[in-house]
Amino acid sequence: MKRWALVLLIGLFFSPLRAQAEQRAIRVGYLPLVMSLPTFVAHEKGFFAAQGLKVELVPFQSGTTIIDALVAGRIDANCGSAITGHWFAEQNVPGRFKIFLVYGNRSLEDNTFVVVVRKDAPYTRLKDLEGKRVGTFPGATSLALARAVLRKVADPEKVIFTEVPPPNMVPALAAGQIDAFFTPEPLGMIAVAKGIGRYLMKSPMKLLGLKRGIPGGAFSFSRKFLKDRPQDAQRLRMAYHRAVDFIKAREREARAFLVKYARMPEPVAMRIPFEQWIKIEELDRGAAQQYFDVLYEEGAYRKRIDTGNLFYSPPRPR
């Protein structure tokens, strides 16, 4: 009897440890882009493991598929993709995620978006694009953003917008299928390096006048993950904070991971401009609402949402 009691006590003692060991890995989705750099850093530098986390990195090739996986609970975290895609998800299936880290800028100056034309094109200003074919990434928000920017200096109704998948953008410019493109880097850098294009304008987003900045990207938890594993969500967030701090302190070392994970040529990886990775407690949340409202006015969204409700609120220490 005493032996059975001892076995029972040992089982009760070790069962939580065994359950923890058997707990499945956290599935973290990512896109092979600059925005995802903290994911690469946290994985390579052991920041996930230092938090006691087992993480499985799941690559995606589009913002649509990674958001679909997040809201469906097929991944635990989206690290990360465009915040505009998160807003689409919220208006269609509300309450499925919370944003815990933002990628963007804090002022008018934007480091990533560019307008590029063919190298021999005679255009000298954005207004010259009226009547021309301008490439944008596929999706309503990319089109709405391009229209909003051009509206400040030209008539977007006179511009022929063409949705082009990112891998096809530079070839389309080279073949004369489009006259210009409005995209984030590194497509401008690639077009210039190949002798195909030249910059018509860098930082065109500043024309929007969003002085509080533009939160372009978001890292988010799924609702299911937050409900089932709230402590792991906190630990994952801390691993990302450590990765962000590492990038600030040792940027050149961090950039090298873009070659491995984003498949960038090393010269591009070492030169491509960054925005900032902004922790939620340091974020001007009103900036997100202003950005949403600009796109809403351009018809990208069918109803207004309060973007402030989409941010993660860490539990307060007891």
C-alpha positions as CSV (number, residue, x, y, z in Angstrom):
1,M,0.0,0.0,0.0
2,K,2.8,2.3,0.9
3,R,4.5,1.5,-2.4
4,W,1.4,2.4,-4.4
5,A,1.1,5.7,-2.4
6,L,4.7,6.5,-3.3
7,V,4.1,5.8,-6.9
8,L,1.0,8.0,-6.9
9,L,2.9,10.9,-5.2
10,I,5.7,10.6,-7.7
11,G,3.2,10.6,-10.6
12,L,1.5,13.7,-9.3
13,F,4.8,15.5,-8.9
14,F,6.1,14.8,-12.3
15,S,2.9,15.0,-14.4
16,P,3.0,18.8,-14.7
17,L,6.6,18.6,-15.9
18,R,5.8,15.9,-18.3
19,A,2.8,17.9,-19.7
20,Q,5.1,20.9,-20.1
21,A,7.7,18.8,-22.0
22,E,5.0,17.3,-24.2
23,Q,3.4,20.7,-25.0
24,R,3.6,21.3,-28.7
25,A,5.9,23.9,-30.2
26,I,4.6,27.4,-30.7
27,R,3.9,27.9,-34.4
28,V,5.3,31.3,-35.5
29,G,4.4,32.4,-39.0
30,Y,6.6,34.8,-40.9
31,L,7.2,36.4,-44.3
32,P,10.7,36.4,-45.8
33,L,10.9,40.2,-45.5
34,V,12.9,42.9,-43.6
35,M,10.0,43.3,-41.3
36,S,10.4,39.8,-40.0
37,L,14.0,40.4,-38.9
38,P,13.3,40.1,-35.1
39,T,12.0,36.6,-35.8
40,F,15.2,35.6,-37.5
41,V,17.3,37.2,-34.7
42,A,15.3,35.5,-31.9
43,H,15.7,32.1,-33.5
44,E,19.4,32.4,-34.4
45,K,20.5,34.0,-31.1
46,G,18.5,31.6,-28.9
47,F,16.2,34.1,-27.4
48,F,13.2,31.8,-27.7
49,A,15.0,29.0,-25.9
50,A,16.2,31.4,-23.2
51,Q,12.5,32.0,-22.4
52,G,11.9,28.3,-22.2
53,L,10.0,28.2,-25.5
54,K,10.1,25.6,-28.2
55,V,9.3,27.5,-31.4
56,E,8.5,26.2,-34.9
57,L,9.0,28.8,-37.7
58,V,6.5,28.5,-40.5
59,P,7.2,30.5,-43.7
60,F,4.5,32.1,-45.8
61,Q,4.7,33.8,-49.1
62,S,1.8,36.3,-48.9
63,G,0.2,38.5,-46.3
64,T,-3.2,37.1,-47.1
65,T,-2.3,33.5,-46.3
66,I,-0.5,34.3,-43.1
67,I,-3.4,36.3,-41.8
68,D,-5.8,33.5,-42.8
69,A,-3.7,31.1,-40.8
70,L,-3.6,33.4,-37.8
71,V,-7.4,34.0,-37.6
72,A,-8.1,30.3,-38.1
73,G,-5.7,29.3,-35.3
74,R,-3.3,27.3,-37.6
75,I,-0.4,29.4,-36.3
76,D,-0.1,30.9,-32.8
77,A,1.6,34.1,-33.9
78,N,2.1,36.1,-37.0
79,C,5.5,37.7,-36.9
80,G,4.8,39.7,-38.9
81,S,2.8,41.1,-41.9
82,A,1.1,44.3,-43.0
83,I,-1.1,46.0,-40.4
84,T,-3.5,46.8,-43.2
85,G,-4.2,43.0,-43.6
86,H,-4.9,42.8,-39.9
87,W,-7.5,45.5,-40.3
88,F,-9.2,43.5,-43.1
89,A,-9.4,40.5,-40.9
90,E,-10.9,42.5,-38.0
91,Q,-13.7,43.9,-40.2
92,N,-14.5,40.4,-41.5
93,V,-13.9,38.1,-38.5
94,P,-13.5,40.4,-35.5
95,G,-11.7,39.6,-32.3
96,R,-9.3,36.9,-33.6
97,F,-5.9,38.5,-32.7
98,K,-4.0,41.0,-30.7
99,I,-1.0,43.0,-31.9
100,F,2.1,43.0,-29.6
101,L,4.8,44.6,-31.8
102,V,4.6,47.2,-34.6
103,Y,7.0,47.9,-37.5
104,G,6.9,51.4,-38.8
105,N,8.1,55.0,-38.3
106,R,7.3,57.7,-35.9
107,S,7.4,60.8,-38.2
108,L,6.6,61.9,-41.7
109,E,9.7,60.4,-43.2
110,D,9.3,56.9,-44.6
111,N,12.3,54.8,-45.3
112,T,10.9,52.0,-47.3
113,F,8.3,53.0,-49.9
114,V,9.6,54.3,-53.3
115,V,8.3,55.3,-56.7
116,V,10.5,53.9,-59.5
117,V,10.4,54.5,-63.3
118,R,12.3,53.1,-66.2
119,K,15.8,54.4,-66.4
120,D,15.3,56.3,-69.6
121,A,11.8,57.6,-68.8
122,P,11.3,61.4,-69.2
123,Y,9.2,61.8,-66.0
124,T,10.5,64.2,-63.4
125,R,7.6,64.4,-60.9
126,L,4.7,62.3,-59.7
127,K,2.2,64.3,-61.7
128,D,3.9,63.0,-64.8
129,L,2.4,59.6,-64.0
130,E,-1.1,60.7,-65.1
131,G,-2.1,58.6,-68.1
132,K,0.7,56.1,-67.2
133,R,0.7,52.5,-66.0
134,V,1.8,52.3,-62.3
135,G,2.4,48.9,-60.7
136,T,1.3,48.2,-57.1
137,F,1.3,45.0,-55.0
138,P,-1.9,43.0,-55.3
139,G,-4.7,43.9,-52.9
140,A,-7.1,46.7,-52.2
141,T,-4.9,48.4,-49.5
142,S,-1.9,48.6,-51.8
143,L,-4.0,50.3,-54.4
144,A,-5.7,52.6,-51.9
145,L,-2.3,53.6,-50.5
146,A,-1.0,54.5,-54.0
147,R,-4.1,56.5,-54.8
148,A,-3.9,58.4,-51.5
149,V,-0.3,59.4,-52.0
150,L,-0.7,60.4,-55.7
151,R,-3.9,62.4,-54.8
152,K,-1.7,64.9,-53.0
153,V,0.1,66.0,-56.2
154,A,-1.9,64.4,-59.1
155,D,-5.3,63.0,-60.2
156,P,-5.3,59.3,-59.4
157,E,-8.3,58.9,-61.6
158,K,-6.0,59.5,-64.5
159,V,-3.5,56.9,-63.5
160,I,-3.8,53.3,-64.8
161,F,-3.0,51.1,-61.7
162,T,-1.9,47.6,-62.3
163,E,-1.6,44.9,-59.6
164,V,1.7,43.0,-60.0
165,P,3.0,40.2,-57.7
166,P,6.3,41.3,-56.1
167,P,8.6,38.9,-58.0
168,N,7.2,40.2,-61.3
169,M,7.5,43.9,-60.6
170,V,11.0,44.6,-61.9
171,P,10.6,42.3,-64.9
172,A,7.3,44.1,-65.7
173,L,9.1,47.5,-65.6
174,A,11.9,46.1,-67.8
175,A,9.5,44.7,-70.4
176,G,7.5,48.0,-70.6
177,Q,4.4,46.4,-69.2
178,I,4.3,49.2,-66.6
179,D,5.8,52.7,-66.6
180,A,6.5,52.9,-62.9
181,F,5.9,51.1,-59.6
182,F,5.0,52.1,-56.1
183,T,6.3,49.6,-53.6
184,P,8.5,49.0,-50.6
185,E,12.2,48.3,-51.0
186,P,14.2,46.3,-52.0
187,L,12.5,46.4,-55.4
188,G,13.7,49.9,-56.1
189,M,17.3,48.9,-55.2
190,I,17.1,45.9,-57.4
191,A,15.7,47.8,-60.4
192,V,18.5,50.5,-60.0
193,A,21.2,47.9,-59.5
194,K,20.2,46.1,-62.7
195,G,20.2,49.3,-64.7
196,I,16.4,49.0,-65.4
197,G,15.0,51.8,-63.3
198,R,15.7,55.0,-61.4
199,Y,14.0,56.6,-58.4
200,L,11.3,59.2,-59.3
201,M,10.7,59.8,-55.5
202,K,11.9,58.3,-52.3
203,S,9.7,58.5,-49.2
204,P,6.5,59.3,-51.1
205,M,4.4,58.4,-48.0
206,K,5.4,61.7,-46.4
207,L,3.0,63.3,-48.7
208,L,0.2,61.9,-46.6
209,G,1.1,64.3,-43.8
210,L,0.9,61.7,-41.1
211,K,3.2,63.5,-38.6
212,R,2.6,60.9,-35.9
213,G,4.1,58.2,-38.1
214,I,2.9,55.1,-40.0
215,P,2.7,51.7,-38.3
216,G,3.1,49.6,-41.5
217,G,3.6,46.2,-40.0
218,A,2.3,44.2,-37.1
219,F,3.3,41.1,-35.0
220,S,0.3,39.5,-33.5
221,F,-1.0,36.6,-31.3
222,S,-4.0,34.5,-32.2
223,R,-6.9,34.6,-29.9
224,K,-6.7,30.9,-29.3
225,F,-3.0,31.1,-28.3
226,L,-3.7,33.9,-25.9
227,K,-6.5,32.0,-24.3
228,D,-4.8,28.6,-24.1
229,R,-1.2,29.7,-23.3
230,P,-1.2,33.2,-21.9
231,Q,2.2,32.8,-20.1
232,D,3.9,31.5,-23.2
233,A,2.5,34.6,-25.0
234,Q,4.2,36.8,-22.5
235,R,7.5,34.8,-22.9
236,L,7.3,35.1,-26.6
237,R,6.8,38.8,-26.4
238,M,9.8,39.2,-24.2
239,A,11.9,37.2,-26.7
240,Y,10.9,39.6,-29.4
241,H,11.7,42.6,-27.2
242,R,15.2,41.2,-26.7
243,A,15.5,40.7,-30.5
244,V,14.5,44.3,-31.1
245,D,17.1,45.5,-28.6
246,F,19.7,43.3,-30.3
247,I,19.0,44.8,-33.7
248,K,19.4,48.3,-32.3
249,A,22.7,47.5,-30.7
250,R,24.2,45.2,-33.3
251,E,22.5,46.0,-36.5
252,R,25.2,44.7,-38.9
253,E,25.2,41.3,-37.3
254,A,21.4,41.2,-37.4
255,R,21.3,42.2,-41.1
256,A,23.3,39.1,-42.0
257,F,20.2,36.9,-41.1
258,L,18.3,38.5,-44.0
259,V,20.6,36.6,-46.4
260,K,19.6,33.3,-44.9
261,Y,15.9,33.8,-44.2
262,A,14.8,36.5,-46.7
263,R,17.1,35.2,-49.5
264,M,18.5,38.7,-50.1
265,P,21.8,39.2,-51.8
266,E,24.3,40.2,-49.2
267,P,24.9,43.8,-50.6
268,V,21.1,44.4,-50.5
269,A,20.8,43.0,-47.0
270,M,23.5,45.2,-45.7
271,R,22.1,48.4,-47.3
272,I,18.3,48.1,-47.4
273,P,16.7,50.8,-45.2
274,F,14.9,49.9,-42.0
275,E,11.9,51.3,-40.2
276,Q,11.6,50.8,-36.4
277,W,10.3,47.9,-34.4
278,I,8.1,49.6,-31.8
279,K,7.1,48.0,-28.6
280,I,3.4,48.4,-27.7
281,E,4.1,50.4,-24.5
282,E,6.1,52.9,-26.7
283,L,3.6,53.2,-29.5
284,D,1.5,56.2,-30.3
285,R,-1.7,54.3,-30.9
286,G,-3.4,57.3,-32.4
287,A,-1.0,57.1,-35.4
288,A,-2.6,53.8,-36.4
289,Q,-6.1,55.2,-36.3
290,Q,-5.0,58.1,-38.5
291,Y,-3.4,55.7,-41.0
292,F,-6.5,53.6,-41.1
293,D,-8.7,56.6,-41.7
294,V,-6.7,57.7,-44.7
295,L,-7.2,54.2,-46.3
296,Y,-10.8,54.1,-45.3
297,E,-11.5,57.4,-47.1
298,E,-9.9,55.9,-50.2
299,G,-12.4,53.0,-50.0
300,A,-10.1,50.3,-48.9
301,Y,-12.4,49.3,-46.0
302,R,-16.2,49.1,-45.9
303,K,-16.6,50.1,-42.3
304,R,-14.6,52.0,-39.6
305,I,-12.9,50.1,-36.9
306,D,-11.3,51.3,-33.7
307,T,-7.7,50.2,-34.2
308,G,-6.8,50.9,-30.6
309,N,-8.8,47.8,-29.6
310,L,-6.5,45.6,-31.5
311,F,-3.4,46.0,-29.4
312,Y,-2.3,43.5,-26.8
313,S,-2.4,44.6,-23.2
314,P,0.1,42.7,-21.0
315,P,-1.2,41.6,-17.6
316,R,-0.2,43.9,-14.8
317,P,2.3,42.4,-12.3
318,R,0.6,41.4,-9.0
